[in-house]
Amino acid sequence: MAYKASDLSVLAYANNFTLWHYTTTDDTAGIETAGYFDSAVDMLRLNDLFIVNIDTDGTPATKFYIVTGNDGSSVTVAVYS
């Protein structure tokens, strides 16, 4: 599948930081594919955090991700640890 803007929502915003929630039927490999969040490049900023509900139609899991890069045309995320 692919990123769906309707499944991304803001949980909190303060001091140029946003905490996001995203839910998807995609698995972890899909979420971590380069370019997955590129369509949201105008909204996502460096160090924003995501709570992501993954594989909601299979083996559901929840992971935290951080935006590690945004060059204006592509977004990079990584598992937050």
BAROMI-429580 format. One record per atom (N, C-alpha, C, O, CB): residue number from 1; residue in three letters; atom name; x, y, z. Coordinates in pm, 1 decimal. Each point is the difference from the previous one (the first is absolute). Glycine has a CB too. Layout:
N
SITE seq type atom        u        v        w
SITE NUM  Ala   CA        X        Y        Z
...
END
This chain:
81
SITE seq type atom        u        v        w
SITE   1  Met    N     84.5   -117.7      0.0
SITE   1  Met   CA    -84.5    117.7      0.0
SITE   1  Met    C     88.8    123.7      0.0
SITE   1  Met    O    117.3     -6.3    -36.7
SITE   1  Met   CB   -302.1   -117.4    158.5
SITE   2  Ala    N    128.5    233.9    -81.0
SITE   2  Ala   CA     74.2    125.8     -1.0
SITE   2  Ala    C    -55.1     92.1    107.5
SITE   2  Ala    O   -107.5    -23.0     55.5
SITE   2  Ala   CB    155.3     -1.2   -301.8
SITE   3  Tyr    N     27.3    127.1    273.7
SITE   3  Tyr   CA    -40.9    102.3     95.7
SITE   3  Tyr    C   -136.0     57.3    -38.1
SITE   3  Tyr    O    -26.0     28.5   -116.8
SITE   3  Tyr   CB    267.0     26.2    162.3
SITE   4  Lys    N   -327.4    -38.3     54.4
SITE   4  Lys   CA   -131.5     63.3    -19.6
SITE   4  Lys    C    -10.7    118.6     94.8
SITE   4  Lys    O      3.0    -16.7    121.9
SITE   4  Lys   CB   -109.7   -203.8   -192.2
SITE   5  Ala    N     94.5    339.0     14.5
SITE   5  Ala   CA     -6.9    121.8     80.1
SITE   5  Ala    C   -114.2     -2.9    101.2
SITE   5  Ala    O     12.5     56.1    108.8
SITE   5  Ala   CB     86.4     66.8   -300.3
SITE   6  Ser    N   -209.1   -187.1    157.0
SITE   6  Ser   CA   -115.7     -3.9     90.4
SITE   6  Ser    C     26.4    -81.8    125.9
SITE   6  Ser    O    -77.0      7.7     95.7
SITE   6  Ser   CB    -69.6     17.5   -294.1
SITE   7  Asp    N    254.5   -103.7    199.7
SITE   7  Asp   CA     32.8    -81.8    116.9
SITE   7  Asp    C    104.4     64.8     90.9
SITE   7  Asp    O     43.1    -60.8     97.9
SITE   7  Asp   CB    -97.8   -139.4   -233.8
SITE   8  Leu    N     95.5    322.8    104.2
SITE   8  Leu   CA     97.0     74.7     79.7
SITE   8  Leu    C    -72.1    110.7     75.1
SITE   8  Leu    O    -73.6     78.4    -59.9
SITE   8  Leu   CB    258.5   -130.6   -104.6
SITE   9  Ser    N   -164.3     58.7    294.5
SITE   9  Ser   CA    -64.4    105.6     78.0
SITE   9  Ser    C     94.3     54.0    107.3
SITE   9  Ser    O     89.7    -69.8     47.2
SITE   9  Ser   CB   -313.2    -36.4    -90.0
SITE  10  Val    N    201.3    230.2     79.5
SITE  10  Val   CA     79.7     66.6    102.2
SITE  10  Val    C    -56.4    -34.0    137.3
SITE  10  Val    O   -120.2     11.8     23.8
SITE  10  Val   CB    178.9    175.7   -183.4
SITE  11  Leu    N     29.3   -229.7    249.4
SITE  11  Leu   CA    -41.1    -22.9    138.5
SITE  11  Leu    C     33.6    120.5     87.3
SITE  11  Leu    O    -76.0     35.7     90.1
SITE  11  Leu   CB    109.8   -282.3   -121.6
SITE  12  Ala    N     81.1    309.0      3.8
SITE  12  Ala   CA     42.0    116.1     79.3
SITE  12  Ala    C     97.8     83.2    -81.7
SITE  12  Ala    O     77.2    -52.1    -80.5
SITE  12  Ala   CB   -110.3    -75.3    297.3
SITE  13  Tyr    N     27.5    257.7   -193.9
SITE  13  Tyr   CA     92.2     91.0    -66.9
SITE  13  Tyr    C     40.7    108.6     97.9
SITE  13  Tyr    O    -84.7     60.7     65.6
SITE  13  Tyr   CB    -19.9   -107.8   -291.2
SITE  14  Ala    N    235.4     71.3    235.1
SITE  14  Ala   CA     50.9    108.1     84.3
SITE  14  Ala    C    145.4     27.9    -36.2
SITE  14  Ala    O     76.5    -92.2    -28.6
SITE  14  Ala   CB   -235.1     28.5    215.7
SITE  15  Asn    N    195.9    190.3   -185.6
SITE  15  Asn   CA    139.9     39.8    -18.9
SITE  15  Asn    C     65.1    -62.4   -123.4
SITE  15  Asn    O    111.8    -51.0      7.1
SITE  15  Asn   CB    -97.1     76.2    238.2
SITE  16  Asn    N    -84.6    -20.7   -357.3
SITE  16  Asn   CA     50.2    -55.2   -126.8
SITE  16  Asn    C     25.9   -149.8      4.0
SITE  16  Asn    O     86.4    -50.0    -72.1
SITE  16  Asn   CB     14.0    269.7     29.5
SITE  17  Phe    N   -173.8   -291.0    125.5
SITE  17  Phe   CA      8.3   -145.8      9.9
SITE  17  Phe    C   -140.7    -56.4    -13.1
SITE  17  Phe    O    -94.7     53.7     57.5
SITE  17  Phe   CB    301.8    -42.1     90.7
SITE  18  Thr    N   -220.8   -120.6   -224.4
SITE  18  Thr   CA   -129.8    -64.6    -14.5
SITE  18  Thr    C     11.2   -147.0     35.6
SITE  18  Thr    O     93.0    -69.0    -41.6
SITE  18  Thr   CB   -158.1    232.8   -136.8
SITE  19  Leu    N    -31.5   -210.4    256.1
SITE  19  Leu   CA    -16.0   -142.1     28.2
SITE  19  Leu    C   -115.0    -48.1    -86.7
SITE  19  Leu    O   -111.9     50.5      9.8
SITE  19  Leu   CB    200.3    -30.2    230.5
SITE  20  Trp    N    -59.8   -118.9   -325.9
SITE  20  Trp   CA    -95.8    -50.0    -97.6
SITE  20  Trp    C    -48.1   -138.9     36.2
SITE  20  Trp    O     67.1    -74.2     71.8
SITE  20  Trp   CB     42.2    212.2   -246.5
SITE  21  His    N   -226.7   -172.0    123.8
SITE  21  His   CA    -48.5   -138.1      2.9
SITE  21  His    C    -26.9    -40.6   -143.9
SITE  21  His    O    -57.9     75.9    -77.7
SITE  21  His   CB    -44.7    -50.6    311.2
SITE  22  Tyr    N    146.0   -147.2   -268.0
SITE  22  Tyr   CA    -24.9    -52.8   -133.4
SITE  22  Tyr    C    -43.3   -144.7     13.7
SITE  22  Tyr    O     58.9    -76.1     76.9
SITE  22  Tyr   CB    110.5    233.4   -181.5
SITE  23  Thr    N   -270.7   -194.9     31.4
SITE  23  Thr   CA    -47.3   -138.0      1.1
SITE  23  Thr    C     -0.5    -52.9   -142.5
SITE  23  Thr    O    -35.6     71.7    -93.5
SITE  23  Thr   CB   -105.6    -29.4    299.4
SITE  24  Thr    N    181.4   -169.3   -222.3
SITE  24  Thr   CA     10.6    -55.1   -134.6
SITE  24  Thr    C    -11.4   -152.3      0.5
SITE  24  Thr    O     28.9    -66.1     99.7
SITE  24  Thr   CB    114.3    260.6   -163.7
SITE  25  Thr    N   -185.2   -246.9    -47.9
SITE  25  Thr   CA      0.9   -145.5    -18.4
SITE  25  Thr    C    135.8    -46.3    -52.5
SITE  25  Thr    O     25.0   -120.2     -9.5
SITE  25  Thr   CB   -273.3    123.2    -35.0
SITE  26  Asp    N    335.9     91.4     10.5
SITE  26  Asp   CA    135.2    -35.0    -45.3
SITE  26  Asp    C     80.2    -61.0    114.9
SITE  26  Asp    O    -25.1     28.6    117.1
SITE  26  Asp   CB     17.8    157.3   -288.0
SITE  27  Asp    N    103.2   -269.8    135.5
SITE  27  Asp   CA     85.9    -59.9    102.3
SITE  27  Asp    C    120.9     89.7     26.5
SITE  27  Asp    O     15.4    105.2    -62.0
SITE  27  Asp   CB    -90.2   -336.3     -7.8
SITE  28  Thr    N    159.1    188.6    161.6
SITE  28  Thr   CA    117.5     78.8     38.5
SITE  28  Thr    C     89.5     29.6   -119.4
SITE  28  Thr    O     47.3    112.7    -14.9
SITE  28  Thr   CB    -57.0   -215.3    241.6
SITE  29  Ala    N     33.7      4.2   -311.4
SITE  29  Ala   CA     86.1     21.1   -117.2
SITE  29  Ala    C    -55.4    110.0    -89.8
SITE  29  Ala    O     76.3     78.5    -56.2
SITE  29  Ala   CB     -6.1   -319.0     65.8
SITE  30  Gly    N   -201.7    246.5    -23.3
SITE  30  Gly   CA    -61.5    104.4    -81.0
SITE  30  Gly    C     22.3    137.8     57.9
SITE  30  Gly    O     35.9     93.0    -72.2
SITE  30  Gly   CB   -205.5   -256.3      0.0
SITE  31  Ile    N    148.6    177.2    201.1
SITE  31  Ile   CA     17.5    128.7     68.2
SITE  31  Ile    C    144.1     49.2    -10.9
SITE  31  Ile    O     25.2    119.5    -15.7
SITE  31  Ile   CB   -209.6   -180.6    174.2
SITE  32  Glu    N    277.9    -32.6   -149.8
SITE  32  Glu   CA    141.0     36.3      2.7
SITE  32  Glu    C     62.4      9.2   -138.8
SITE  32  Glu    O    121.0     19.1    -12.3
SITE  32  Glu   CB   -107.5   -127.7    233.4
SITE  33  Thr    N    -94.6     95.3   -325.4
SITE  33  Thr   CA     48.3     14.4   -136.7
SITE  33  Thr    C     30.9    146.1    -28.9
SITE  33  Thr    O    -76.8     89.0     36.3
SITE  33  Thr   CB    -57.4   -289.4   -108.0
SITE  34  Ala    N    246.7    224.4      6.3
SITE  34  Ala   CA     37.1    137.0    -36.5
SITE  34  Ala    C   -112.9     62.8    -80.6
SITE  34  Ala    O    -53.2    -61.2    -92.6
SITE  34  Ala   CB    299.3      0.9     92.4
SITE  35  Gly    N   -281.7    182.5     36.3
SITE  35  Gly   CA   -100.7     74.0    -74.1
SITE  35  Gly    C   -143.4    -21.7     44.9
SITE  35  Gly    O    -91.3     61.8    -54.8
SITE  35  Gly   CB    245.1    -74.5   -131.0
SITE  36  Tyr    N   -175.8    -73.7    284.4
SITE  36  Tyr   CA   -136.7    -31.2     41.5
SITE  36  Tyr    C    -78.2    126.0     38.2
SITE  36  Tyr    O   -115.6     14.7    -39.6
SITE  36  Tyr   CB    195.9   -237.9    118.9
SITE  37  Phe    N    -19.5    313.4     -3.7
SITE  37  Phe   CA    -69.2    119.9     48.1
SITE  37  Phe    C     27.8    124.3    -85.5
SITE  37  Phe    O    -30.9    111.1     43.3
SITE  37  Phe   CB     43.4   -207.8    185.2
SITE  38  Asp    N     44.7     81.3   -348.1
SITE  38  Asp   CA     34.3    115.9    -82.9
SITE  38  Asp    C   -119.8     87.9    -33.6
SITE  38  Asp    O     15.9    121.0    -16.3
SITE  38  Asp   CB    168.2   -255.2    -77.4
SITE  39  Ser    N   -301.3     77.5     83.3
SITE  39  Ser   CA   -119.3     80.4    -30.3
SITE  39  Ser    C    -34.0     97.9    112.4
SITE  39  Ser    O    -75.4     95.0    -21.1
SITE  39  Ser   CB     -9.9   -284.2   -117.3
SITE  40  Ala    N    139.9    166.7    256.1
SITE  40  Ala   CA    -25.7     86.7    115.3
SITE  40  Ala    C    117.6     94.3     26.6
SITE  40  Ala    O     12.6     54.4    109.7
SITE  40  Ala   CB   -158.4   -233.5    -11.6
SITE  41  Val    N    230.9    198.2   -197.5
SITE  41  Val   CA    121.7     78.8     17.9
SITE  41  Val    C    -28.2    141.3     50.4
SITE  41  Val    O     81.9     56.4     72.6
SITE  41  Val   CB     22.2   -190.7   -253.2
SITE  42  Asp    N   -218.0    192.6    143.8
SITE  42  Asp   CA    -32.8    136.4     42.7
SITE  42  Asp    C    -46.1      8.6    145.0
SITE  42  Asp    O     -4.4    109.0     57.0
SITE  42  Asp   CB    -56.2    -60.9   -291.1
SITE  43  Met    N     26.2   -161.5    294.1
SITE  43  Met   CA    -51.2      0.9    137.9
SITE  43  Met    C    102.8    -48.3    102.2
SITE  43  Met    O     -0.1     46.0    114.2
SITE  43  Met   CB   -226.6    -84.2   -207.1
SITE  44  Leu    N    312.7    -52.2     53.8
SITE  44  Leu   CA     90.3    -65.6     94.4
SITE  44  Leu    C    131.3     75.8     13.7
SITE  44  Leu    O     60.6     41.9    -98.5
SITE  44  Leu   CB   -164.5   -261.0     40.9
SITE  45  Arg    N    146.0    235.4    182.4
SITE  45  Arg   CA    123.3     71.8     28.6
SITE  45  Arg    C     99.0    -91.4     71.2
SITE  45  Arg    O    -38.0    -98.8     62.9
SITE  45  Arg   CB    -89.6    315.1    -49.1
SITE  46  Leu    N    252.8   -181.7    -25.2
SITE  46  Leu   CA    106.7    -72.0     67.0
SITE  46  Leu    C    -31.9    -14.6    148.6
SITE  46  Leu    O    -37.1     97.3     65.8
SITE  46  Leu   CB    203.4    -10.8   -234.2
SITE  47  Asn    N   -152.1   -205.4    220.0
SITE  47  Asn   CA    -22.6    -36.5    140.5
SITE  47  Asn    C   -146.2    -14.3     40.0
SITE  47  Asn    O    -27.4    -25.9    117.2
SITE  47  Asn   CB    236.5    141.6    -69.9
SITE  48  Asp    N   -304.4   -100.1   -139.0
SITE  48  Asp   CA   -138.7    -33.7     31.9
SITE  48  Asp    C     -5.9   -149.2     32.7
SITE  48  Asp    O     78.1    -79.4    -52.5
SITE  48  Asp   CB   -169.1    264.7    -99.1
SITE  49  Leu    N     -2.5   -222.1    238.8
SITE  49  Leu   CA    -17.0   -140.4     37.7
SITE  49  Leu    C   -133.6    -53.2    -49.7
SITE  49  Leu    O    -98.1     73.5    -10.9
SITE  49  Leu   CB    241.7    -36.9    212.9
SITE  50  Phe    N   -145.2   -167.5   -232.3
SITE  50  Phe   CA   -120.9    -71.0    -42.2
SITE  50  Phe    C    -26.7   -113.9     97.3
SITE  50  Phe    O     92.9    -67.7     43.9
SITE  50  Phe   CB    -52.2    127.8   -287.0
SITE  51  Ile    N   -165.2    -81.0    276.1
SITE  51  Ile   CA    -45.5   -126.9     56.8
SITE  51  Ile    C    -71.1    -67.5   -116.8
SITE  51  Ile    O    -96.9     54.1    -53.3
SITE  51  Ile   CB     72.0     32.4    300.0
SITE  52  Val    N     71.8   -203.1   -286.1
SITE  52  Val   CA    -53.7    -65.1   -119.2
SITE  52  Val    C    -60.1   -135.3     35.9
SITE  52  Val    O     67.6    -86.5     55.7
SITE  52  Val   CB    102.0    205.0   -198.2
SITE  53  Asn    N   -297.5   -135.6    109.8
SITE  53  Asn   CA    -65.4   -130.4     10.3
SITE  53  Asn    C     18.8    -67.7   -135.0
SITE  53  Asn    O    -52.4     45.7   -101.6
SITE  53  Asn   CB   -120.5     34.8    275.2
SITE  54  Ile    N    248.7   -190.1   -173.4
SITE  54  Ile   CA     44.4    -67.5   -121.8
SITE  54  Ile    C    -77.3   -129.3    -22.0
SITE  54  Ile    O    -40.3    -66.6     95.5
SITE  54  Ile   CB    267.9    166.9    -67.0
SITE  55  Asp    N   -247.7   -134.8   -153.9
SITE  55  Asp   CA    -57.9   -129.2    -39.9
SITE  55  Asp    C   -132.1    -25.8     72.4
SITE  55  Asp    O    -20.6   -107.0     57.1
SITE  55  Asp   CB    251.7     18.3   -100.6
SITE  56  Thr    N   -319.2    187.1     40.4
SITE  56  Thr   CA   -125.3     -8.7     76.2
SITE  56  Thr    C    -94.5   -107.8    -50.6
SITE  56  Thr    O    -95.6    -35.1     69.1
SITE  56  Thr   CB    119.7    275.2    -21.7
SITE  57  Asp    N      0.5   -293.1   -166.5
SITE  57  Asp   CA    -85.2   -107.4    -50.6
SITE  57  Asp    C     68.9   -136.6      5.6
SITE  57  Asp    O    -50.9    -97.7    -54.9
SITE  57  Asp   CB    -59.9    264.8    -93.5
SITE  58  Gly    N    226.0   -173.6    214.4
SITE  58  Gly   CA     76.0   -125.0      8.2
SITE  58  Gly    C     44.0    -26.4    142.6
SITE  58  Gly    O    -79.9    -39.3     85.0
SITE  58  Gly   CB    158.0     70.1   -320.4
SITE  59  Thr    N     49.7     -8.7    260.3
SITE  59  Thr   CA     56.0    -14.0    134.0
SITE  59  Thr    C     32.7    140.1     50.5
SITE  59  Thr    O    110.6     49.4    -21.8
SITE  59  Thr   CB    -15.6   -282.2    -28.3
SITE  60  Pro    N   -189.7    296.9    117.1
SITE  60  Pro   CA     18.5    140.2     38.9
SITE  60  Pro    C    118.1     20.6     94.5
SITE  60  Pro    O     31.8    -84.9     83.3
SITE  60  Pro   CB   -275.7    116.1   -112.6
SITE  61  Ala    N    306.6     83.0     13.4
SITE  61  Ala   CA    110.0     40.4     87.3
SITE  61  Ala    C     -2.2    152.1      9.4
SITE  61  Ala    O    -60.0     68.0    -83.3
SITE  61  Ala   CB    200.9   -272.2     20.4
SITE  62  Thr    N    -75.6    255.4    163.9
SITE  62  Thr   CA     13.9    144.2     15.9
SITE  62  Thr    C    147.5     31.0     15.2
SITE  62  Thr    O     69.7    -61.4     80.8
SITE  62  Thr   CB   -299.0     83.0     26.2
SITE  63  Lys    N    276.7     75.8   -186.5
SITE  63  Lys   CA    139.2     42.7      7.3
SITE  63  Lys    C      5.7    152.0      1.7
SITE  63  Lys    O    -92.6     68.2    -43.9
SITE  63  Lys   CB    169.0   -277.1    -76.5
SITE  64  Phe    N     33.7    259.8    171.8
SITE  64  Phe   CA     26.7    142.6     -0.5
SITE  64  Phe    C    107.0     28.2   -105.2
SITE  64  Phe    O     99.0    -72.4    -10.4
SITE  64  Phe   CB   -161.4     93.9    256.7
SITE  65  Tyr    N     41.0     85.3   -324.5
SITE  65  Tyr   CA     95.4     41.6   -102.2
SITE  65  Tyr    C     32.8    146.8     19.0
SITE  65  Tyr    O    -79.8     76.0     55.0
SITE  65  Tyr   CB     -8.6   -248.5   -216.1
SITE  66  Ile    N    206.0    211.9    115.5
SITE  66  Ile   CA     43.2    139.2      3.4
SITE  66  Ile    C     36.4     42.6   -141.6
SITE  66  Ile    O     54.9    -78.4    -77.5
SITE  66  Ile   CB     29.3     55.4    316.5
SITE  67  Val    N   -115.5    148.3   -271.8
SITE  67  Val   CA     40.1     54.3   -129.5
SITE  67  Val    C    147.2     37.7     11.5
SITE  67  Val    O     37.1     87.4     78.4
SITE  67  Val   CB   -273.3     -0.8   -131.9
SITE  68  Thr    N    319.3   -153.6    -25.5
SITE  68  Thr   CA    144.4     23.5      4.9
SITE  68  Thr    C     49.8     87.3   -114.5
SITE  68  Thr    O    114.9     44.0      0.4
SITE  68  Thr   CB    -91.5   -262.9    112.0
SITE  69  Gly    N   -109.7    243.6   -209.9
SITE  69  Gly   CA     39.6     86.2   -110.0
SITE  69  Gly    C   -118.8     49.8    -79.3
SITE  69  Gly    O    -99.3    -70.9    -16.8
SITE  69  Gly   CB    312.8    -51.3      5.3
SITE  70  Asn    N   -202.6    245.1    -37.2
SITE  70  Asn   CA   -100.0     58.6    -89.3
SITE  70  Asn    C     72.4    107.4    -80.5
SITE  70  Asn    O     32.2    106.8     52.0
SITE  70  Asn   CB   -228.8   -154.3    108.6
SITE  71  Asp    N    221.8     18.2   -287.8
SITE  71  Asp   CA     73.6     92.7    -84.9
SITE  71  Asp    C    -92.4     82.8    -91.3
SITE  71  Asp    O     45.8     66.7    -92.8
SITE  71  Asp   CB    146.6   -226.5     99.8
SITE  72  Gly    N   -321.8    154.0     21.3
SITE  72  Gly   CA    -96.5     74.4    -80.6
SITE  72  Gly    C    -62.9    -81.8   -110.6
SITE  72  Gly    O   -100.1     40.9    -58.8
SITE  72  Gly   CB    228.4    160.0    110.2
SITE  73  Ser    N    -69.8   -317.0    -80.3
SITE  73  Ser   CA    -60.3    -87.9   -100.8
SITE  73  Ser    C    -10.6   -144.1     47.1
SITE  73  Ser    O    -75.5    -78.5    -57.4
SITE  73  Ser   CB    166.4    227.9   -117.6
SITE  74  Ser    N    -16.1   -185.0    278.6
SITE  74  Ser   CA     -9.7   -134.8     54.5
SITE  74  Ser    C     11.2      2.6    152.0
SITE  74  Ser    O     64.6     87.0     58.4
SITE  74  Ser   CB     33.0   -179.7   -270.3
SITE  75  Val    N   -162.2     -4.6    273.4
SITE  75  Val   CA     -2.3    -12.3    145.6
SITE  75  Val    C     63.7   -132.2     37.2
SITE  75  Val    O    -27.1   -102.5    -62.5
SITE  75  Val   CB   -181.9    244.6     81.6
SITE  76  Thr    N    293.8   -139.8     82.7
SITE  76  Thr   CA     63.7   -119.5     52.0
SITE  76  Thr    C    -47.1    -20.7    143.3
SITE  76  Thr    O     -1.3     93.9     79.7
SITE  76  Thr   CB    203.6    -62.5   -230.5
SITE  77  Val    N   -241.0   -154.5    183.4
SITE  77  Val   CA    -38.9    -32.7    136.7
SITE  77  Val    C     81.2   -119.3     47.3
SITE  77  Val    O     52.1    -77.5    -80.2
SITE  77  Val   CB   -285.4    167.3     42.6
SITE  78  Ala    N    243.2   -103.2    170.6
SITE  78  Ala   CA     69.3   -113.6     60.2
SITE  78  Ala    C    -75.0    -41.1    125.1
SITE  78  Ala    O    -71.2     80.4     60.2
SITE  78  Ala   CB    294.3     -4.8   -152.4
SITE  79  Val    N   -207.0   -199.4    130.3
SITE  79  Val   CA    -59.7    -47.3    124.8
SITE  79  Val    C     60.3     80.2    114.2
SITE  79  Val    O    121.8     16.3      7.7
SITE  79  Val   CB   -158.9   -250.4   -101.5
SITE  80  Tyr    N    -47.3    283.6    181.5
SITE  80  Tyr   CA     44.0     78.1    115.4
SITE  80  Tyr    C     35.9    -95.2    112.5
SITE  80  Tyr    O    -78.0    -88.0     36.2
SITE  80  Tyr   CB    -67.5    283.8   -103.1
SITE  81  Ser    N    263.9   -177.1    121.1
SITE  81  Ser   CA     40.6    -86.9    111.8
SITE  81  Ser    C     52.4     78.1    116.1
SITE  81  Ser    O     38.2    -58.3    101.4
SITE  81  Ser   CB     13.9   -118.0   -261.8
END
